[in-house]
Amino acid sequence: SFLRSPTFNKLSFLFKQFILLSLFYCCKNSDNISEQLSTEHSYRFLNHFFDRFQYKGYLCNDTRRLKGNLREEQLSLQADIKSARKQFIKADEKVDAIKSYLDQVLNGKDVVVCRFIFKCGVVDKDGAEHFDAMFRDYIENLKRRRTSEMYLDGHIAAYIPNTQEHYIDATLIFRIDDVLNEVPLSFEDDVKEYWENYVQYKYNQILTHNRKHHKNTKQDIRNPFELFYDSALSAESVSVVFSEHELSVPAITIYCGQRKKKSLFIHHVSAYYAHCPMILVKQSEYEMLSRKSCLILGRLKRK
């Protein structure tokens, strides 16, 4: 009788589907729901419904009890919704900051942009502090050295304290010199090799510094990253922007006059790095974060 009543016709299309599908016995188990029986949105709604309420045994005529329980669920989620809104507001502010930074880094330059996932076997907060410090030091030295005849001009990254293994997702921006006609094939390998052997490079850097200042070279060497001597440092090359065909390669070239490509790059990269911690980092994993924010944003050079 309910299906014939005017009340049913007043329901939204989504809820009509929900009521009709609930008549099928297969809906008692959300794993048996066929996607062909509903639209994408109603299918998601049904799955969410059974995830939350499948043990309460609702029937088609239990709408009053269902309404009450949905209201209770809504109230219980208000704190989470409020927190999520604040996160989105902060993320939007980060988008603006990242866009401003990238726009200035790319202004009037021809650049090569590459993206890497850096790891060193860290799984806890103590290791996270050293990993973060080593990556910062690596970036500063990468700016000073020539990598395949190019210099690092800017970078943006996210520290992800994943439970299985921490990693840093970093996009690096190298300035192309006027004398460089094409990007060397060894470019990505040079970036990887420098990271994978960075502990030894740091030791050699300290040794050279001590020699210049006439210090006892062997005894005065204290490598701040020596705890990673036996760790397998890795740098995996990944697509700059997976979702855009023009940018879905590990290294891209953006020339000064390519405004559309530059704008596309800035739009996607700023949105990703501002919002990725909300997707990639669980609330419990933030406890292993040694820094205030997951975002790692380079600093502009002083003129």
Disulfide bonds with the S-S distance in Angstrom:
none
